[in-house]
Amino acid sequence: MSILQIKERIQIEGADIGMPCIAQLGFDGFNKPIPLEEHQHSGFEFTYIDNGLVTWELGDGSNLKLNGNDMALTQPNTPHKGEFDVIIPASLFWISFDFSMKSCLKNTCFSWSEMCLMHETLLKSGNFSHFAGSRIPTQLQELHRTLKIGLDVNGHNMTLCLLRSQLNLLFVNIIQEISHLHARQETSYSELAKKYIEQSIDSNINVTSVAEVVNISVGHLHEVFKKDIGITPAAYIQFCRCEKAKQYLLNTNKSITDITFELGFNSTQYFATCFRKYTGLTPSQFKDRIQL
C-alpha cells in the first residue's frame, strides 16, 4: 500500500537548495507507462518504490527488480534504464548524489571523514535492490510533505532549514540500512561457506570452490570468514578434514594412505602435519591409542 500518495511529479536540483552533494531528487507518480532509455549518473542514484513494480536493466545485463517498499542503489557511471526502455505505472522517489568532493559538505551535518566513510560504504555495496524497512519510507513521507507544502505555498522558496535537515537524516538512514544489509550479507556468506565445507568435506574442495558456491571473491570470503568464524576458510577446511579423519580412524578399517587421499591431502606427511596441529597426535599415534 502506498504511504506517500504521490500523484504528481516533484523535482528539485541540489543547487536550488544549496546542497552540492545532491544533483537531483524528486517524487513521481504516474498511471501509464513512460519511456526511460539508458542513462547514467556521475554519482550514486538511490531509488525507493512506494507502489508498483519497477525493473532497472543495467548495462552489464543484470536486473534490479523492485516491488512496493523496495529500495535500489546504482553505482556511479552505471548505465541503466527501464525494462524495455519504459517504466510501468508506479510511484517512486529518486535522488542522485555524490559524496566524493569536499564541496559536498556544504549544508550537511557531516565531517569530511564521515562523508568519506559514507562514500566507501556505498561503493562497497555495489548495485543492489532490497526491502527498505520502515524508517526510510517514513522519512520520505515527511520529505514529500515538506516539498508539497513548499511548492504549493511559495514555489521553490520552501523552508530550507527543514528540507536540509530531512535530507541529512535521509542520508543517515540510507547509509545505516545499507550497512546493516551488508553486515547481514557478510554473516550469511560465512555461514553458507561454513555449512558447505562441513557438508562437502569428503569431496576435493578448496577455498576457490567454496568462494564460487557462495558467489563472492576468494579475498572477500577470506576477510568475512576470518572475521565471523575466527579462522581462515583454508584453516577451517583443514580442521574439518582432520575431524573427518578421526571418524575414519575410529570407525573404519581405512588405511592412513587411503584417508590421506580420500580427504584431499597431497601426501601422508602433509596429512600427518595437519592432523597433529589439531589433535596433538599424528594419525598413527591416534590410531595406536584407540586400539589400546
C-alpha atoms as a printed R data frame, in Angstrom:
    type eleno elety resid chain resno      x       y       z
1   ATOM     1    CA   MET     A     1  0.000   0.000   0.000
2   ATOM     2    CA   SER     A     2  1.274   3.461  -0.892
3   ATOM     3    CA   ILE     A     3  2.059   5.674   2.097
4   ATOM     4    CA   LEU     A     4  3.348   8.662   0.120
5   ATOM     5    CA   GLN     A     5  0.246   9.264  -2.013
6   ATOM     6    CA   ILE     A     6  2.307  10.544  -4.946
7   ATOM     7    CA   LYS     A     7  0.051  11.933  -7.644
8   ATOM     8    CA   GLU     A     8  2.323  14.319  -9.498
9   ATOM     9    CA   ARG     A     9  5.959  14.923 -10.318
10  ATOM    10    CA   ILE     A    10  8.048  16.975  -7.894
11  ATOM    11    CA   GLN     A    11 11.649  17.586  -8.882
12  ATOM    12    CA   ILE     A    12 14.356  19.878  -7.492
13  ATOM    13    CA   GLU     A    13 18.040  20.418  -8.154
14  ATOM    14    CA   GLY     A    14 20.637  20.299  -5.391
15  ATOM    15    CA   ALA     A    15 21.856  23.732  -6.471
16  ATOM    16    CA   ASP     A    16 18.405  25.176  -5.717
17  ATOM    17    CA   ILE     A    17 18.679  24.251  -2.047
18  ATOM    18    CA   GLY     A    18 22.409  24.878  -1.609
19  ATOM    19    CA   MET     A    19 23.459  21.224  -1.246
20  ATOM    20    CA   PRO     A    20 26.200  20.432  -3.802
21  ATOM    21    CA   CYS     A    21 26.246  16.772  -2.761
22  ATOM    22    CA   ILE     A    22 22.839  16.372  -4.430
23  ATOM    23    CA   ALA     A    23 22.474  16.520  -8.183
24  ATOM    24    CA   GLN     A    24 18.728  15.990  -8.317
25  ATOM    25    CA   LEU     A    25 15.869  14.482  -6.356
26  ATOM    26    CA   GLY     A    26 12.193  14.013  -6.832
27  ATOM    27    CA   PHE     A    27  8.955  12.110  -6.411
28  ATOM    28    CA   ASP     A    28  6.935  10.805  -9.335
29  ATOM    29    CA   GLY     A    29  3.598   9.068  -9.634
30  ATOM    30    CA   PHE     A    30  2.152   8.014 -12.986
31  ATOM    31    CA   ASN     A    31 -0.657   5.740 -14.118
32  ATOM    32    CA   LYS     A    32  0.637   4.789 -17.557
33  ATOM    33    CA   PRO     A    33  3.993   3.550 -18.881
34  ATOM    34    CA   ILE     A    34  6.600   6.239 -19.509
35  ATOM    35    CA   PRO     A    35  9.812   5.967 -21.545
36  ATOM    36    CA   LEU     A    36 13.125   5.696 -19.720
37  ATOM    37    CA   GLU     A    37 16.030   4.944 -22.030
38  ATOM    38    CA   GLU     A    38 19.554   4.073 -20.967
39  ATOM    39    CA   HIS     A    39 21.322   6.767 -18.960
40  ATOM    40    CA   GLN     A    40 23.869   7.082 -16.173
41  ATOM    41    CA   HIS     A    41 24.845   9.443 -13.365
42  ATOM    42    CA   SER     A    42 28.265  10.662 -12.298
43  ATOM    43    CA   GLY     A    43 27.285   9.886  -8.684
44  ATOM    44    CA   PHE     A    44 25.097   7.315  -6.930
45  ATOM    45    CA   GLU     A    45 21.366   7.025  -7.567
46  ATOM    46    CA   PHE     A    46 19.094   5.823  -4.796
47  ATOM    47    CA   THR     A    47 15.548   4.805  -5.715
48  ATOM    48    CA   TYR     A    48 12.606   3.917  -3.500
49  ATOM    49    CA   ILE     A    49  9.477   2.330  -4.970
50  ATOM    50    CA   ASP     A    50  6.402   3.275  -2.980
51  ATOM    51    CA   ASN     A    51  3.899   1.440  -5.130
52  ATOM    52    CA   GLY     A    52  4.067  -0.691  -8.259
53  ATOM    53    CA   LEU     A    53  6.750  -2.824  -9.847
54  ATOM    54    CA   VAL     A    54  9.901  -1.406 -11.444
55  ATOM    55    CA   THR     A    55 12.840  -3.167 -13.099
56  ATOM    56    CA   TRP     A    56 16.137  -1.442 -13.797
57  ATOM    57    CA   GLU     A    57 18.126  -3.048 -16.594
58  ATOM    58    CA   LEU     A    58 21.843  -2.430 -16.002
59  ATOM    59    CA   GLY     A    59 24.459  -2.064 -18.693
60  ATOM    60    CA   ASP     A    60 26.116  -5.368 -17.724
61  ATOM    61    CA   GLY     A    61 22.903  -7.275 -18.484
62  ATOM    62    CA   SER     A    62 21.778  -7.745 -14.867
63  ATOM    63    CA   ASN     A    63 18.450  -6.521 -13.473
64  ATOM    64    CA   LEU     A    64 17.329  -4.836 -10.260
65  ATOM    65    CA   LYS     A    65 13.687  -5.693  -9.550
66  ATOM    66    CA   LEU     A    66 11.732  -3.545  -7.100
67  ATOM    67    CA   ASN     A    67  8.254  -4.018  -5.638
68  ATOM    68    CA   GLY     A    68  6.461  -1.618  -3.338
69  ATOM    69    CA   ASN     A    69  8.634  -0.652  -0.323
70  ATOM    70    CA   ASP     A    70 11.856  -1.736  -2.035
71  ATOM    71    CA   MET     A    71 14.969   0.410  -2.458
72  ATOM    72    CA   ALA     A    72 17.767   0.235  -5.006
73  ATOM    73    CA   LEU     A    73 21.218   1.742  -5.417
74  ATOM    74    CA   THR     A    74 23.111   2.144  -8.687
75  ATOM    75    CA   GLN     A    75 26.803   2.921  -8.643
76  ATOM    76    CA   PRO     A    76 28.365   5.986 -10.318
77  ATOM    77    CA   ASN     A    77 28.574   5.784 -14.111
78  ATOM    78    CA   THR     A    78 26.444   2.637 -14.254
79  ATOM    79    CA   PRO     A    79 24.294   2.582 -17.411
80  ATOM    80    CA   HIS     A    80 20.707   1.681 -16.565
81  ATOM    81    CA   LYS     A    81 17.214   2.031 -17.990
82  ATOM    82    CA   GLY     A    82 13.652   0.894 -17.503
83  ATOM    83    CA   GLU     A    83 12.827  -2.631 -18.631
84  ATOM    84    CA   PHE     A    84 12.280  -2.499 -22.394
85  ATOM    85    CA   ASP     A    85 13.071   1.239 -22.170
86  ATOM    86    CA   VAL     A    86  9.926   2.038 -20.136
87  ATOM    87    CA   ILE     A    87  8.693   2.181 -16.546
88  ATOM    88    CA   ILE     A    88  5.265   0.679 -15.983
89  ATOM    89    CA   PRO     A    89  2.807   2.534 -13.688
90  ATOM    90    CA   ALA     A    90  4.379   3.123 -10.264
91  ATOM    91    CA   SER     A    91  5.096   5.780  -7.673
92  ATOM    92    CA   LEU     A    92  8.688   6.345  -6.673
93  ATOM    93    CA   PHE     A    93 11.342   8.592  -5.152
94  ATOM    94    CA   TRP     A    94 14.825   9.074  -6.561
95  ATOM    95    CA   ILE     A    95 17.900  11.007  -5.538
96  ATOM    96    CA   SER     A    96 21.246  11.233  -7.347
97  ATOM    97    CA   PHE     A    97 24.175  12.384  -5.232
98  ATOM    98    CA   ASP     A    98 27.959  12.421  -4.952
99  ATOM    99    CA   PHE     A    99 29.979  12.289  -1.715
100 ATOM   100    CA   SER     A   100 33.409  12.367  -3.346
101 ATOM   101    CA   MET     A   101 34.139  16.137  -3.347
102 ATOM   102    CA   LYS     A   102 34.810  18.400  -0.347
103 ATOM   103    CA   SER     A   103 32.348  20.977  -1.669
104 ATOM   104    CA   CYS     A   104 29.680  18.353  -0.976
105 ATOM   105    CA   LEU     A   105 29.935  19.107   2.755
106 ATOM   106    CA   LYS     A   106 28.058  22.383   2.317
107 ATOM   107    CA   ASN     A   107 24.773  22.434   4.271
108 ATOM   108    CA   THR     A   108 25.239  18.870   5.519
109 ATOM   109    CA   CYS     A   109 25.845  17.763   9.092
110 ATOM   110    CA   PHE     A   110 28.810  15.556   8.175
111 ATOM   111    CA   SER     A   111 32.558  15.933   8.608
112 ATOM   112    CA   TRP     A   112 34.861  15.127   5.699
113 ATOM   113    CA   SER     A   113 35.910  11.817   7.304
114 ATOM   114    CA   GLU     A   114 32.261  10.865   7.806
115 ATOM   115    CA   MET     A   115 31.474  11.731   4.208
116 ATOM   116    CA   CYS     A   116 34.390   9.570   3.014
117 ATOM   117    CA   LEU     A   117 33.183   6.668   5.157
118 ATOM   118    CA   MET     A   118 29.675   7.006   3.718
119 ATOM   119    CA   HIS     A   119 31.121   7.068   0.205
120 ATOM   120    CA   GLU     A   120 33.146   3.889   0.861
121 ATOM   121    CA   THR     A   121 30.095   2.132   2.319
122 ATOM   122    CA   LEU     A   122 28.072   2.936  -0.785
123 ATOM   123    CA   LEU     A   123 30.847   1.789  -3.126
124 ATOM   124    CA   LYS     A   124 31.220  -1.462  -1.210
125 ATOM   125    CA   SER     A   125 27.511  -2.247  -1.513
126 ATOM   126    CA   GLY     A   126 27.572  -2.399  -5.320
127 ATOM   127    CA   ASN     A   127 24.385  -2.262  -7.377
128 ATOM   128    CA   PHE     A   128 21.536  -3.798  -5.399
129 ATOM   129    CA   SER     A   129 17.821  -3.805  -4.633
130 ATOM   130    CA   HIS     A   130 16.321  -4.801  -1.292
131 ATOM   131    CA   PHE     A   131 13.375  -4.306   1.063
132 ATOM   132    CA   ALA     A   132 13.651  -0.798   2.532
133 ATOM   133    CA   GLY     A   133 12.246  -1.442   6.014
134 ATOM   134    CA   SER     A   134 10.192   1.181   7.837
135 ATOM   135    CA   ARG     A   135 12.493   4.127   8.595
136 ATOM   136    CA   ILE     A   136 13.211   5.206   5.024
137 ATOM   137    CA   PRO     A   137  9.544   5.252   3.884
138 ATOM   138    CA   THR     A   138  8.586   7.253   6.980
139 ATOM   139    CA   GLN     A   139 11.374   9.748   6.348
140 ATOM   140    CA   LEU     A   140 10.371  10.052   2.694
141 ATOM   141    CA   GLN     A   141  6.786  10.695   3.735
142 ATOM   142    CA   GLU     A   142  7.960  13.703   5.764
143 ATOM   143    CA   LEU     A   143 10.182  14.896   2.921
144 ATOM   144    CA   HIS     A   144  7.329  14.594   0.420
145 ATOM   145    CA   ARG     A   145  5.059  16.619   2.702
146 ATOM   146    CA   THR     A   146  7.672  19.371   3.061
147 ATOM   147    CA   LEU     A   147  8.212  19.587  -0.689
148 ATOM   148    CA   LYS     A   148  4.474  19.722  -1.401
149 ATOM   149    CA   ILE     A   149  3.874  22.480   1.151
150 ATOM   150    CA   GLY     A   150  6.862  24.463  -0.075
151 ATOM   151    CA   LEU     A   151  5.879  24.178  -3.707
152 ATOM   152    CA   ASP     A   152  2.194  24.868  -3.108
153 ATOM   153    CA   VAL     A   153  2.757  27.957  -0.982
154 ATOM   154    CA   ASN     A   154  5.946  29.614  -2.132
155 ATOM   155    CA   GLY     A   155  7.206  27.836  -5.212
156 ATOM   156    CA   HIS     A   156 10.859  26.986  -4.576
157 ATOM   157    CA   ASN     A   157 11.124  29.345  -1.566
158 ATOM   158    CA   MET     A   158 10.494  26.451   0.788
159 ATOM   159    CA   THR     A   159 11.685  26.137   4.340
160 ATOM   160    CA   LEU     A   160 15.290  25.313   3.590
161 ATOM   161    CA   CYS     A   161 16.269  24.521   7.164
162 ATOM   162    CA   LEU     A   162 13.615  21.815   7.450
163 ATOM   163    CA   LEU     A   163 14.290  20.424   3.996
164 ATOM   164    CA   ARG     A   164 18.046  20.226   4.507
165 ATOM   165    CA   SER     A   165 17.696  18.578   7.904
166 ATOM   166    CA   GLN     A   166 15.334  15.986   6.433
167 ATOM   167    CA   LEU     A   167 17.777  15.237   3.633
168 ATOM   168    CA   ASN     A   168 20.661  14.878   6.099
169 ATOM   169    CA   LEU     A   169 18.586  12.437   8.119
170 ATOM   170    CA   LEU     A   170 17.589  10.575   4.956
171 ATOM   171    CA   PHE     A   171 21.259  10.055   4.075
172 ATOM   172    CA   VAL     A   172 21.935   8.726   7.587
173 ATOM   173    CA   ASN     A   173 19.005   6.285   7.290
174 ATOM   174    CA   ILE     A   174 20.110   5.117   3.841
175 ATOM   175    CA   ILE     A   175 23.694   4.508   4.999
176 ATOM   176    CA   GLN     A   176 22.566   2.702   8.158
177 ATOM   177    CA   GLU     A   177 20.167   0.481   6.236
178 ATOM   178    CA   ILE     A   178 22.818  -0.386   3.661
179 ATOM   179    CA   SER     A   179 25.404  -1.045   6.410
180 ATOM   180    CA   HIS     A   180 23.013  -3.392   8.223
181 ATOM   181    CA   LEU     A   181 22.174  -5.136   4.972
182 ATOM   182    CA   HIS     A   182 25.863  -5.532   4.127
183 ATOM   183    CA   ALA     A   183 26.614  -6.907   7.602
184 ATOM   184    CA   ARG     A   184 23.774  -9.432   7.299
185 ATOM   185    CA   GLN     A   185 25.003 -10.499   3.869
186 ATOM   186    CA   GLU     A   186 28.584 -10.961   5.061
187 ATOM   187    CA   THR     A   187 27.438 -13.049   8.003
188 ATOM   188    CA   SER     A   188 25.357 -15.206   5.688
189 ATOM   189    CA   TYR     A   189 28.382 -15.616   3.398
190 ATOM   190    CA   SER     A   190 30.363 -17.037   6.314
191 ATOM   191    CA   GLU     A   191 27.505 -19.271   7.421
192 ATOM   192    CA   LEU     A   192 26.937 -20.572   3.901
193 ATOM   193    CA   ALA     A   193 30.654 -21.230   3.431
194 ATOM   194    CA   LYS     A   194 30.945 -22.999   6.797
195 ATOM   195    CA   LYS     A   195 27.930 -25.201   6.075
196 ATOM   196    CA   TYR     A   196 29.175 -26.065   2.581
197 ATOM   197    CA   ILE     A   197 32.627 -27.004   3.896
198 ATOM   198    CA   GLU     A   198 31.136 -29.260   6.574
199 ATOM   199    CA   GLN     A   199 28.785 -30.991   4.123
200 ATOM   200    CA   SER     A   200 31.353 -31.368   1.321
201 ATOM   201    CA   ILE     A   201 34.468 -32.269   3.272
202 ATOM   202    CA   ASP     A   202 34.564 -35.745   1.648
203 ATOM   203    CA   SER     A   203 34.993 -34.127  -1.759
204 ATOM   204    CA   ASN     A   204 38.080 -32.378  -3.083
205 ATOM   205    CA   ILE     A   205 37.054 -28.838  -2.106
206 ATOM   206    CA   ASN     A   206 39.306 -25.805  -1.746
207 ATOM   207    CA   VAL     A   207 38.849 -22.122  -0.924
208 ATOM   208    CA   THR     A   208 38.282 -21.229  -4.584
209 ATOM   209    CA   SER     A   209 35.475 -23.759  -4.991
210 ATOM   210    CA   VAL     A   210 33.877 -22.600  -1.726
211 ATOM   211    CA   ALA     A   211 34.006 -18.949  -2.870
212 ATOM   212    CA   GLU     A   212 32.363 -19.928  -6.163
213 ATOM   213    CA   VAL     A   213 29.491 -21.649  -4.347
214 ATOM   214    CA   VAL     A   214 28.975 -18.658  -2.029
215 ATOM   215    CA   ASN     A   215 29.338 -16.343  -5.047
216 ATOM   216    CA   ILE     A   216 31.957 -13.934  -3.687
217 ATOM   217    CA   SER     A   217 35.653 -13.460  -4.388
218 ATOM   218    CA   VAL     A   218 38.306 -15.533  -2.614
219 ATOM   219    CA   GLY     A   219 39.675 -12.388  -0.950
220 ATOM   220    CA   HIS     A   220 36.257 -11.298   0.309
221 ATOM   221    CA   LEU     A   221 35.495 -14.807   1.596
222 ATOM   222    CA   HIS     A   222 38.815 -14.867   3.461
223 ATOM   223    CA   GLU     A   223 38.020 -11.483   5.046
224 ATOM   224    CA   VAL     A   224 34.463 -12.155   6.216
225 ATOM   225    CA   PHE     A   225 35.075 -15.800   7.222
226 ATOM   226    CA   LYS     A   226 38.010 -14.910   9.452
227 ATOM   227    CA   LYS     A   227 36.027 -12.043  10.968
228 ATOM   228    CA   ASP     A   228 32.946 -14.166  11.727
229 ATOM   229    CA   ILE     A   229 34.405 -17.642  12.389
230 ATOM   230    CA   GLY     A   230 37.806 -16.678  13.777
231 ATOM   231    CA   ILE     A   231 40.000 -18.637  11.353
232 ATOM   232    CA   THR     A   232 40.571 -18.592   7.619
233 ATOM   233    CA   PRO     A   233 38.474 -20.746   5.245
234 ATOM   234    CA   ALA     A   234 41.591 -22.785   4.375
235 ATOM   235    CA   ALA     A   235 42.261 -23.486   8.043
236 ATOM   236    CA   TYR     A   236 38.627 -24.497   8.588
237 ATOM   237    CA   ILE     A   237 38.809 -26.910   5.650
238 ATOM   238    CA   GLN     A   238 41.910 -28.459   7.238
239 ATOM   239    CA   PHE     A   239 40.181 -28.696  10.619
240 ATOM   240    CA   CYS     A   240 37.089 -30.373   9.151
241 ATOM   241    CA   ARG     A   241 39.247 -32.830   7.201
242 ATOM   242    CA   CYS     A   242 41.064 -33.770  10.378
243 ATOM   243    CA   GLU     A   243 37.767 -34.221  12.224
244 ATOM   244    CA   LYS     A   244 36.559 -36.479   9.424
245 ATOM   245    CA   ALA     A   245 39.861 -38.360   9.551
246 ATOM   246    CA   LYS     A   246 39.306 -39.016  13.264
247 ATOM   247    CA   GLN     A   247 35.925 -40.576  12.437
248 ATOM   248    CA   TYR     A   248 37.525 -42.796   9.795
249 ATOM   249    CA   LEU     A   249 40.283 -43.870  12.197
250 ATOM   250    CA   LEU     A   250 37.737 -44.584  14.950
251 ATOM   251    CA   ASN     A   251 35.027 -46.296  12.928
252 ATOM   252    CA   THR     A   252 36.580 -47.873   9.812
253 ATOM   253    CA   ASN     A   253 39.489 -50.003   8.725
254 ATOM   254    CA   LYS     A   254 40.672 -47.466   6.121
255 ATOM   255    CA   SER     A   255 44.428 -47.123   5.947
256 ATOM   256    CA   ILE     A   256 46.128 -43.808   6.661
257 ATOM   257    CA   THR     A   257 47.128 -43.612   2.996
258 ATOM   258    CA   ASP     A   258 43.527 -44.117   1.843
259 ATOM   259    CA   ILE     A   259 42.284 -41.491   4.273
260 ATOM   260    CA   THR     A   260 45.000 -39.084   3.148
261 ATOM   261    CA   PHE     A   261 43.957 -39.016  -0.486
262 ATOM   262    CA   GLU     A   262 40.234 -39.509   0.109
263 ATOM   263    CA   LEU     A   263 40.170 -36.285   2.136
264 ATOM   264    CA   GLY     A   264 42.210 -34.316  -0.387
265 ATOM   265    CA   PHE     A   265 45.620 -34.141   1.324
266 ATOM   266    CA   ASN     A   266 48.565 -34.133  -1.062
267 ATOM   267    CA   SER     A   267 50.722 -36.550   0.921
268 ATOM   268    CA   THR     A   268 50.670 -38.635   4.075
269 ATOM   269    CA   GLN     A   269 53.368 -36.359   5.509
270 ATOM   270    CA   TYR     A   270 51.215 -33.244   4.990
271 ATOM   271    CA   PHE     A   271 48.199 -35.101   6.402
272 ATOM   272    CA   ALA     A   272 50.216 -36.025   9.495
273 ATOM   273    CA   THR     A   273 51.376 -32.420   9.960
274 ATOM   274    CA   CYS     A   274 47.810 -31.053   9.753
275 ATOM   275    CA   PHE     A   275 46.370 -33.816  11.939
276 ATOM   276    CA   ARG     A   276 48.970 -33.215  14.647
277 ATOM   277    CA   LYS     A   277 48.255 -29.477  14.536
278 ATOM   278    CA   TYR     A   278 44.630 -30.045  15.548
279 ATOM   279    CA   THR     A   279 44.905 -33.157  17.735
280 ATOM   280    CA   GLY     A   280 48.421 -33.131  19.150
281 ATOM   281    CA   LEU     A   281 48.993 -36.588  17.676
282 ATOM   282    CA   THR     A   282 49.954 -37.998  14.309
283 ATOM   283    CA   PRO     A   283 47.341 -40.243  12.625
284 ATOM   284    CA   SER     A   284 49.459 -43.307  13.541
285 ATOM   285    CA   GLN     A   285 49.690 -42.245  17.196
286 ATOM   286    CA   PHE     A   286 45.931 -41.563  17.281
287 ATOM   287    CA   LYS     A   287 45.206 -44.968  15.760
288 ATOM   288    CA   ASP     A   288 47.512 -46.715  18.213
289 ATOM   289    CA   ARG     A   289 45.805 -45.045  21.179
290 ATOM   290    CA   ILE     A   290 42.291 -46.013  20.163
291 ATOM   291    CA   GLN     A   291 43.394 -49.620  19.694
292 ATOM   292    CA   LEU     A   292 44.748 -49.901  23.236
